[in-house]
């Protein structure tokens, strides 16, 4: 039996059913689970001193493109809207190899871990030069973050009216075959799972209606979740109306892409009827505020979604459109944008943290994550609030208003993967050097 007791947390933000915030509290972690919460807990195992710290559930990232950590701040894409941004970057991504995929995932997941993330999804939808989803899964296992990779795909190239170049798309039969392969090889549905696989055709402008429908049938047959991009900006809406004669919500409903086993990225431009559809069907949304700002897509109606009962989680999106992967900073941005759009009382710091923890866990089908209560997985973030960022704060638990943006310690399944602000599971410095060299070589070839 492996046991750790986190001692004397100054503030424990549980995100349990009652959203309790407890003072001067201990947490017992045992065999990958939260075993007990209380005062003066004793142990013969390891103890972690959390005095002067806020303890939260590990944060949950519901949308990412990890490979894009190799293409941050590309000059030609810095000021482009979504479609132009993609068309600028497709030729660069076409040169990626399995090594690029592995290292970029390492870096992206380590960056997330340092910002408090214990569970991350990833949407990998292009596979040049022998790249496979296996490459990112191997990286996640090394970093130690709980992972929900999705086998994405693009099947309609420019010659057929799609957005991506023809050499980056795949044949649809091969896509479905590889979806089955990675599910059978890597998907673990158990409660303690460190890897669950989903299916994720990229977007309405890069795959056929037939692939969307077939992928949904496959996913439900295998019992895995479904993910795609939807209603990201005005161009996206215009494309849907022109090509399909309907709005994105109707497109999703017609093809079987609504329900509690589905979550869509962005949804910036959902209208009232689409919000009602998602609420009625319990279809999830991955809100990506920084990327939406960076690409000028707009402000997603998150307040309206939550009021209607739409499940909402948080995503950093790819690092070519963010261009960072700090999940606690993303939560702050989500809070601030809703206040800009709806007023200062539109979203509290606790509301935004709720989205970033249990909200995300719920839309990924992980009600055992994103909260600290007996029986939950032992995914814990410890934030040192004794530093300059929180100096003078009257409410240390309001991390998103005044608090650190890097964790002191991070536990995933009871294993400590960040200690004193440093990743413990692999040589991050060497990985950074390797990625820097790769990015330099890619930039020189443009």
Residue pairs with C-beta under 8 A, 6 or more apart in sequence:
1 30
1 31
2 30
2 31
2 32
2 45
2 414
3 28
3 29
3 30
3 31
3 35
3 43
3 44
3 45
3 46
4 28
4 29
4 30
4 43
4 45
4 46
4 47
4 48
4 378
4 411
4 414
4 416
5 26
5 27
5 28
5 29
5 41
5 42
5 43
5 45
5 46
5 47
5 48
6 26
6 27
6 29
6 47
6 48
6 50
6 55
6 380
6 382
7 26
7 41
7 47
7 48
7 49
7 50
7 51
8 24
8 25
8 26
8 49
8 50
8 51
9 22
9 24
9 25
9 26
9 27
9 50
9 51
9 53
9 54
9 55
9 382
10 23
10 24
10 50
10 51
10 52
10 53
10 54
10 385
10 396
11 21
11 22
11 23
11 53
11 54
11 55
11 385
11 396
11 397
12 20
12 21
12 22
12 23
12 25
12 27
12 37
12 54
12 55
12 372
13 21
13 54
13 55
13 56
13 57
13 350
13 353
13 372
13 397
13 399
14 20
14 21
14 22
14 37
14 57
14 371
14 372
14 373
15 56
15 57
15 353
15 354
15 357
15 358
15 370
15 371
15 372
16 371
16 372
16 373
17 373
19 350
19 354
21 397
22 37
24 39
25 37
25 38
25 39
25 55
26 37
26 38
26 39
26 40
26 41
27 34
27 36
27 37
27 41
27 55
27 372
27 380
28 34
28 35
28 36
28 37
28 41
28 43
29 35
29 378
29 380
29 411
29 414
30 378
30 414
31 414
32 192
32 377
32 378
32 413
32 414
33 375
33 376
33 377
33 378
33 414
34 372
34 373
34 374
34 375
34 376
34 377
34 378
34 380
35 374
36 374
37 372
37 373
37 374
48 382
48 409
50 382
52 384
52 385
52 386
53 382
53 383
53 384
53 385
53 386
53 408
54 382
54 383
54 385
54 396
54 397
54 399
54 403
55 372
55 380
55 381
55 382
55 383
56 116
56 353
56 357
56 372
56 380
56 381
56 383
56 399
57 118
57 357
57 358
57 361
57 369
57 370
57 371
57 372
57 376
57 379
57 380
57 381
58 116
58 117
58 118
58 119
58 357
58 369
58 370
58 379
58 380
58 381
58 410
58 411
58 412
59 115
59 116
59 117
59 118
59 119
59 314
59 327
59 328
59 331
59 356
59 357
59 360
59 381
60 117
60 118
60 119
60 120
60 313
60 314
60 356
60 357
60 358
60 359
60 360
60 361
60 364
60 366
60 369
60 370
61 112
61 117
61 119
61 120
61 121
61 314
61 315
61 316
61 327
61 360
62 121
62 263
62 265
62 284
62 286
62 313
62 314
62 315
62 360
62 363
62 364
63 121
63 123
63 227
63 265
63 266
63 286
63 288
63 315
63 316
63 317
64 108
64 112
64 120
64 121
64 122
64 123
64 315
64 316
64 317
64 318
64 325
65 122
65 123
65 124
65 125
65 317
65 318
65 319
65 320
66 101
66 104
66 105
66 108
66 109
66 122
66 124
66 136
66 139
66 318
66 319
67 93
67 96
67 100
67 101
67 104
67 105
67 124
67 126
67 136
67 318
68 89
68 104
68 108
68 318
68 319
68 320
68 321
69 104
69 105
69 107
69 108
69 111
69 319
69 325
69 435
70 96
70 100
70 103
70 104
70 435
70 438
70 439
70 442
71 77
71 89
71 92
71 93
71 319
71 320
71 439
71 442
72 319
72 320
72 323
72 324
72 439
73 323
74 88
74 89
74 92
74 320
74 443
76 88
77 84
77 85
77 88
77 89
77 320
80 88
80 295
81 233
81 235
81 295
81 296
82 232
82 233
82 235
82 236
82 295
82 297
83 163
83 235
85 295
85 320
85 321
86 163
86 164
87 163
89 320
90 164
90 165
90 168
91 165
92 442
92 446
93 126
93 128
93 168
94 126
94 128
94 165
94 167
94 168
95 128
95 129
95 442
95 445
96 126
96 128
96 129
96 131
97 128
97 129
97 130
97 131
98 129
98 130
98 131
98 132
98 135
99 438
100 131
100 438
101 124
101 131
101 132
101 135
101 136
101 139
102 135
102 136
102 138
102 139
103 139
103 431
103 434
103 435
103 438
104 435
105 122
105 135
105 136
105 139
105 140
106 139
106 142
106 143
106 426
106 431
106 435
107 431
107 432
107 435
108 319
108 325
109 120
109 139
109 140
109 143
109 145
109 147
110 143
110 423
110 426
110 428
110 431
111 324
111 325
111 326
112 120
112 145
112 316
112 325
112 326
112 327
113 143
113 144
113 145
113 407
113 410
113 417
113 418
113 423
114 326
114 406
114 407
114 410
114 418
114 421
114 423
115 325
115 326
115 327
115 328
115 329
115 405
115 406
115 407
116 327
116 328
116 381
116 383
116 407
116 410
117 145
117 327
118 145
118 146
118 369
118 379
118 380
118 381
118 410
118 411
118 412
119 145
119 146
119 147
119 148
119 360
119 361
119 364
119 366
119 369
119 370
119 379
119 412
120 140
120 145
120 146
120 147
120 148
121 147
121 148
121 149
121 150
121 198
121 227
121 286
121 315
121 364
122 136
122 140
122 147
122 148
122 149
122 150
123 150
123 152
123 200
123 202
123 227
123 265
124 133
124 136
124 149
124 150
124 151
124 152
125 152
125 153
125 154
125 200
125 201
125 202
125 206
126 152
126 154
126 164
126 168
127 133
127 170
128 168
132 178
132 182
133 149
133 151
133 178
133 182
133 186
133 197
134 182
134 185
134 186
136 147
136 149
137 147
137 149
137 182
137 186
137 195
140 147
140 149
140 194
140 195
141 147
141 194
141 195
142 425
142 426
143 417
143 423
143 425
143 426
144 412
144 415
144 417
144 425
145 412
145 417
146 193
146 194
146 195
146 369
146 377
146 379
146 412
146 413
147 194
147 195
147 196
148 195
148 196
148 197
148 198
148 225
148 364
148 366
149 182
149 186
149 195
149 197
149 198
150 197
150 198
150 199
150 200
150 225
150 227
151 175
151 178
151 179
151 182
151 183
151 197
151 198
151 199
151 200
152 200
152 201
152 202
153 170
153 172
153 175
153 179
153 200
153 201
153 202
153 207
153 211
153 215
154 162
154 164
154 168
154 169
154 170
154 201
154 202
154 206
154 207
155 162
155 169
155 170
155 171
155 172
155 175
155 201
155 206
155 207
155 208
155 211
156 162
156 164
156 169
156 205
156 206
156 207
156 208
157 164
157 165
157 166
157 167
157 168
157 169
158 164
158 165
158 166
159 166
161 243
162 169
162 205
162 206
162 207
163 205
163 206
164 206
169 206
172 208
172 210
172 211
172 214
175 201
175 211
175 215
176 211
176 214
176 215
176 218
179 199
179 215
179 218
180 218
180 222
182 197
183 197
183 199
183 222
183 224
186 195
186 197
187 195
187 196
187 197
187 222
187 224
188 194
188 195
188 196
189 196
189 223
191 368
191 377
192 377
192 413
194 412
194 413
196 224
196 225
196 364
196 365
197 224
198 219
198 224
198 225
198 226
198 227
199 215
199 218
199 219
199 224
199 225
199 226
199 227
200 226
200 227
200 228
201 207
201 211
201 212
201 215
201 228
202 228
202 229
203 228
203 229
203 230
203 236
204 212
204 228
204 229
204 230
204 236
204 239
204 240
204 243
204 244
204 248
204 251
205 236
205 239
205 243
209 244
209 255
212 228
212 255
212 256
212 257
213 255
213 256
215 226
216 226
216 255
216 256
216 257
217 256
219 225
219 226
219 261
220 256
220 261
224 261
225 261
225 262
225 263
225 364
225 365
226 257
226 261
226 262
226 263
227 262
227 263
227 264
227 265
227 286
228 257
228 264
228 265
229 236
229 264
229 265
229 266
230 236
230 248
230 249
230 252
230 264
230 265
230 266
230 267
231 237
231 240
231 247
231 248
231 249
231 264
231 266
231 267
231 268
231 269
231 270
231 274
232 265
232 266
232 267
232 268
232 269
232 292
232 297
233 266
233 268
233 269
233 295
233 296
233 297
233 298
234 269
234 298
236 248
236 269
237 247
237 248
237 269
240 246
240 247
240 248
240 251
241 247
244 251
246 254
247 271
247 274
248 269
248 270
248 274
249 270
249 271
249 273
249 274
249 277
249 278
251 257
252 258
252 262
252 264
252 283
253 277
253 281
257 264
257 283
258 277
258 278
258 281
258 283
259 281
259 282
259 283
260 281
260 282
260 283
260 284
260 311
260 365
261 365
262 283
262 284
263 283
263 284
263 285
263 286
263 311
263 313
263 363
263 364
264 283
264 284
264 285
264 286
265 285
265 286
265 288
265 315
265 317
266 285
266 286
266 287
266 288
266 291
266 292
266 297
266 300
267 274
267 278
267 285
267 287
267 300
267 305
268 292
268 297
268 298
268 299
268 300
269 298
270 278
270 285
270 300
270 301
270 305
272 304
275 301
275 304
275 305
275 308
275 310
276 308
277 283
278 284
278 285
278 305
278 308
278 310
279 305
279 308
279 309
279 310
282 311
283 310
283 311
284 310
284 311
284 312
284 313
284 362
284 363
285 300
285 302
285 305
285 310
285 311
285 312
285 313
285 363
286 313
286 314
286 315
286 360
286 363
287 300
287 302
287 312
287 313
287 314
287 315
287 334
287 355
288 314
288 315
288 316
288 317
288 322
288 330
289 299
289 300
289 330
289 333
289 334
289 337
290 316
290 317
290 322
290 324
290 329
290 330
290 333
291 297
291 315
291 316
291 317
291 318
291 321
291 322
292 298
292 299
292 300
292 337
293 333
293 337
294 321
294 322
294 323
295 321
299 337
299 338
299 340
299 341
300 337
301 341
302 312
302 334
302 337
302 338
302 347
302 355
303 338
303 341
303 342
303 346
303 347
305 312
306 312
306 351
306 355
311 359
311 362
311 363
312 355
312 359
312 363
313 355
313 356
313 359
313 360
313 361
313 362
313 363
313 364
314 327
314 330
314 331
314 334
314 352
314 355
314 356
314 359
314 360
315 330
315 360
316 322
316 324
316 325
316 326
316 327
316 330
319 325
326 405
327 356
328 356
328 399
328 400
328 403
328 405
329 405
330 356
331 352
331 353
331 355
331 356
331 400
332 352
332 400
332 401
334 347
334 352
334 355
334 356
335 347
335 348
335 349
335 351
335 352
335 400
338 346
338 347
339 345
339 346
339 347
349 398
349 399
349 400
349 401
350 397
350 398
352 400
353 399
353 400
357 370
357 371
358 370
358 371
359 370
360 370
361 367
361 368
361 369
361 370
361 371
362 370
366 377
368 375
368 376
368 377
369 376
369 377
369 379
370 379
372 380
377 413
378 411
378 412
378 413
378 414
379 411
379 412
379 413
380 409
380 410
380 411
381 407
381 409
381 410
381 411
382 407
382 408
382 409
382 410
383 399
383 403
383 404
383 407
383 408
384 404
384 408
385 393
385 396
385 399
385 403
385 404
387 404
389 402
389 403
389 404
389 405
390 396
390 402
390 403
390 404
392 402
393 401
393 402
393 403
395 401
395 402
396 403
406 421
407 418
407 421
408 418
408 420
408 421
409 416
409 418
409 419
409 420
410 416
410 417
410 418
411 417
416 424
417 423
417 424
417 425
418 424
422 428
